[in-house]
Amino acid sequence: MNDNSGMQKITIFQQNGSGENKIAGVREYGDEIIKLEIISIDDVLPLLIEDTGEYLPGNISADLVLDFLKHQDLSQDLVALCAKMEIPIISSGKKILNKWVMTPPT
């Protein structure tokens, strides 16, 4: 855990509201044990993003990251950042290979 509150910190990355239903569920059922940080990317994005630094933070402080991004370049670089920081990440329905990412089917 990142602090002494006993709460798990989950950072959620979403694009154009893509994680809102899941966020609502976490808030409803885990509000007392989970602290959420929501990072929303709502810009119109090009098909190819060579430098995702404009959209992704350089540092993440979380126990777990949930990836609801739709743009593959953002998801790929988010997974690489989480791996570098040794933070587990769940990227549902994506085809990304890395020991730090879980990609359950949707």
C-alpha positions as protocol buffer text, in pm:
chain_id: "A"
residue {
  index: 1
  type: MET
  ca { x: 0 y: 0 z: 0 }
}
residue {
  index: 2
  type: ASN
  ca { x: 116 y: 353 z: -69 }
}
residue {
  index: 3
  type: ASP
  ca { x: 3 y: 509 z: 260 }
}
residue {
  index: 4
  type: ASN
  ca { x: -98 y: 418 z: 611 }
}
residue {
  index: 5
  type: SER
  ca { x: -472 y: 462 z: 561 }
}
residue {
  index: 6
  type: GLY
  ca { x: -523 y: 95 z: 485 }
}
residue {
  index: 7
  type: MET
  ca { x: -688 y: 187 z: 157 }
}
residue {
  index: 8
  type: GLN
  ca { x: -573 y: 48 z: -174 }
}
residue {
  index: 9
  type: LYS
  ca { x: -495 y: 319 z: -430 }
}
residue {
  index: 10
  type: ILE
  ca { x: -617 y: 247 z: -780 }
}
residue {
  index: 11
  type: THR
  ca { x: -542 y: 479 z: -1069 }
}
residue {
  index: 12
  type: ILE
  ca { x: -784 y: 451 z: -1361 }
}
residue {
  index: 13
  type: PHE
  ca { x: -702 y: 572 z: -1710 }
}
residue {
  index: 14
  type: GLN
  ca { x: -1003 y: 625 z: -1933 }
}
residue {
  index: 15
  type: GLN
  ca { x: -1069 y: 779 z: -2271 }
}
residue {
  index: 16
  type: ASN
  ca { x: -1391 y: 968 z: -2347 }
}
residue {
  index: 17
  type: GLY
  ca { x: -1574 y: 818 z: -2047 }
}
residue {
  index: 18
  type: SER
  ca { x: -1482 y: 458 z: -2136 }
}
residue {
  index: 19
  type: GLY
  ca { x: -1441 y: 356 z: -1772 }
}
residue {
  index: 20
  type: GLU
  ca { x: -1733 y: 539 z: -1612 }
}
residue {
  index: 21
  type: ASN
  ca { x: -1946 y: 228 z: -1547 }
}
residue {
  index: 22
  type: LYS
  ca { x: -1654 y: 48 z: -1380 }
}
residue {
  index: 23
  type: ILE
  ca { x: -1563 y: 360 z: -1182 }
}
residue {
  index: 24
  type: ALA
  ca { x: -1922 y: 384 z: -1056 }
}
residue {
  index: 25
  type: GLY
  ca { x: -1908 y: 19 z: -948 }
}
residue {
  index: 26
  type: VAL
  ca { x: -1581 y: 64 z: -760 }
}
residue {
  index: 27
  type: ARG
  ca { x: -1721 y: 372 z: -588 }
}
residue {
  index: 28
  type: GLU
  ca { x: -2041 y: 190 z: -494 }
}
residue {
  index: 29
  type: TYR
  ca { x: -1883 y: -130 z: -361 }
}
residue {
  index: 30
  type: GLY
  ca { x: -1529 y: -29 z: -263 }
}
residue {
  index: 31
  type: ASP
  ca { x: -1553 y: 330 z: -148 }
}
residue {
  index: 32
  type: GLU
  ca { x: -1441 y: 249 z: 207 }
}
residue {
  index: 33
  type: ILE
  ca { x: -1133 y: 46 z: 107 }
}
residue {
  index: 34
  type: ILE
  ca { x: -1028 y: 191 z: -230 }
}
residue {
  index: 35
  type: LYS
  ca { x: -896 y: 537 z: -306 }
}
residue {
  index: 36
  type: LEU
  ca { x: -944 y: 624 z: -673 }
}
residue {
  index: 37
  type: GLU
  ca { x: -746 y: 855 z: -897 }
}
residue {
  index: 38
  type: ILE
  ca { x: -909 y: 908 z: -1236 }
}
residue {
  index: 39
  type: ILE
  ca { x: -709 y: 1024 z: -1536 }
}
residue {
  index: 40
  type: SER
  ca { x: -935 y: 1108 z: -1829 }
}
residue {
  index: 41
  type: ILE
  ca { x: -810 y: 1168 z: -2181 }
}
residue {
  index: 42
  type: ASP
  ca { x: -1088 y: 1330 z: -2379 }
}
residue {
  index: 43
  type: ASP
  ca { x: -891 y: 1485 z: -2666 }
}
residue {
  index: 44
  type: VAL
  ca { x: -941 y: 1392 z: -3029 }
}
residue {
  index: 45
  type: LEU
  ca { x: -633 y: 1180 z: -3095 }
}
residue {
  index: 46
  type: PRO
  ca { x: -438 y: 1107 z: -3412 }
}
residue {
  index: 47
  type: LEU
  ca { x: -424 y: 749 z: -3540 }
}
residue {
  index: 48
  type: LEU
  ca { x: -56 y: 725 z: -3443 }
}
residue {
  index: 49
  type: ILE
  ca { x: 89 y: 881 z: -3129 }
}
residue {
  index: 50
  type: GLU
  ca { x: 469 y: 868 z: -3135 }
}
residue {
  index: 51
  type: ASP
  ca { x: 515 y: 1054 z: -2805 }
}
residue {
  index: 52
  type: THR
  ca { x: 246 y: 971 z: -2550 }
}
residue {
  index: 53
  type: GLY
  ca { x: 411 y: 1195 z: -2288 }
}
residue {
  index: 54
  type: GLU
  ca { x: 161 y: 1466 z: -2369 }
}
residue {
  index: 55
  type: TYR
  ca { x: -121 y: 1240 z: -2247 }
}
residue {
  index: 56
  type: LEU
  ca { x: 36 y: 1010 z: -1986 }
}
residue {
  index: 57
  type: PRO
  ca { x: 203 y: 1115 z: -1661 }
}
residue {
  index: 58
  type: GLY
  ca { x: 574 y: 1055 z: -1609 }
}
residue {
  index: 59
  type: ASN
  ca { x: 511 y: 898 z: -1270 }
}
residue {
  index: 60
  type: ILE
  ca { x: 229 y: 694 z: -1116 }
}
residue {
  index: 61
  type: SER
  ca { x: 175 y: 630 z: -746 }
}
residue {
  index: 62
  type: ALA
  ca { x: -74 y: 344 z: -717 }
}
residue {
  index: 63
  type: ASP
  ca { x: -116 y: -12 z: -599 }
}
residue {
  index: 64
  type: LEU
  ca { x: -299 y: -103 z: -920 }
}
residue {
  index: 65
  type: VAL
  ca { x: -372 y: 64 z: -1254 }
}
residue {
  index: 66
  type: LEU
  ca { x: -684 y: -3 z: -1461 }
}
residue {
  index: 67
  type: ASP
  ca { x: -656 y: 75 z: -1833 }
}
residue {
  index: 68
  type: PHE
  ca { x: -977 y: 171 z: -2011 }
}
residue {
  index: 69
  type: LEU
  ca { x: -795 y: 361 z: -2285 }
}
residue {
  index: 70
  type: LYS
  ca { x: -908 y: 297 z: -2640 }
}
residue {
  index: 71
  type: HIS
  ca { x: -594 y: 414 z: -2820 }
}
residue {
  index: 72
  type: GLN
  ca { x: -345 y: 128 z: -2850 }
}
residue {
  index: 73
  type: ASP
  ca { x: -39 y: 356 z: -2840 }
}
residue {
  index: 74
  type: LEU
  ca { x: -153 y: 500 z: -2506 }
}
residue {
  index: 75
  type: SER
  ca { x: -223 y: 154 z: -2361 }
}
residue {
  index: 76
  type: GLN
  ca { x: 110 y: 16 z: -2480 }
}
residue {
  index: 77
  type: ASP
  ca { x: 308 y: 302 z: -2323 }
}
residue {
  index: 78
  type: LEU
  ca { x: 98 y: 292 z: -2006 }
}
residue {
  index: 79
  type: VAL
  ca { x: 184 y: -76 z: -1964 }
}
residue {
  index: 80
  type: ALA
  ca { x: 554 y: 3 z: -2020 }
}
residue {
  index: 81
  type: LEU
  ca { x: 539 y: 280 z: -1757 }
}
residue {
  index: 82
  type: CYS
  ca { x: 367 y: 51 z: -1507 }
}
residue {
  index: 83
  type: ALA
  ca { x: 623 y: -224 z: -1572 }
}
residue {
  index: 84
  type: LYS
  ca { x: 906 y: 23 z: -1515 }
}
residue {
  index: 85
  type: MET
  ca { x: 746 y: 129 z: -1186 }
}
residue {
  index: 86
  type: GLU
  ca { x: 652 y: -233 z: -1096 }
}
residue {
  index: 87
  type: ILE
  ca { x: 281 y: -151 z: -1069 }
}
residue {
  index: 88
  type: PRO
  ca { x: 38 y: -422 z: -1180 }
}
residue {
  index: 89
  type: ILE
  ca { x: -204 y: -313 z: -1451 }
}
residue {
  index: 90
  type: ILE
  ca { x: -525 y: -460 z: -1589 }
}
residue {
  index: 91
  type: SER
  ca { x: -591 y: -386 z: -1957 }
}
residue {
  index: 92
  type: SER
  ca { x: -907 y: -579 z: -2035 }
}
residue {
  index: 93
  type: GLY
  ca { x: -951 y: -711 z: -2385 }
}
residue {
  index: 94
  type: LYS
  ca { x: -610 y: -597 z: -2509 }
}
residue {
  index: 95
  type: LYS
  ca { x: -327 y: -800 z: -2658 }
}
residue {
  index: 96
  type: ILE
  ca { x: -26 y: -672 z: -2466 }
}
residue {
  index: 97
  type: LEU
  ca { x: 242 y: -910 z: -2342 }
}
residue {
  index: 98
  type: ASN
  ca { x: 423 y: -810 z: -2026 }
}
residue {
  index: 99
  type: LYS
  ca { x: 453 y: -978 z: -1686 }
}
residue {
  index: 100
  type: TRP
  ca { x: 300 y: -669 z: -1517 }
}
residue {
  index: 101
  type: VAL
  ca { x: -20 y: -666 z: -1723 }
}
residue {
  index: 102
  type: MET
  ca { x: -329 y: -884 z: -1701 }
}
residue {
  index: 103
  type: THR
  ca { x: -546 y: -883 z: -2013 }
}
residue {
  index: 104
  type: PRO
  ca { x: -868 y: -1068 z: -1931 }
}
residue {
  index: 105
  type: PRO
  ca { x: -1118 y: -1103 z: -2217 }
}
residue {
  index: 106
  type: THR
  ca { x: -1412 y: -866 z: -2217 }
}
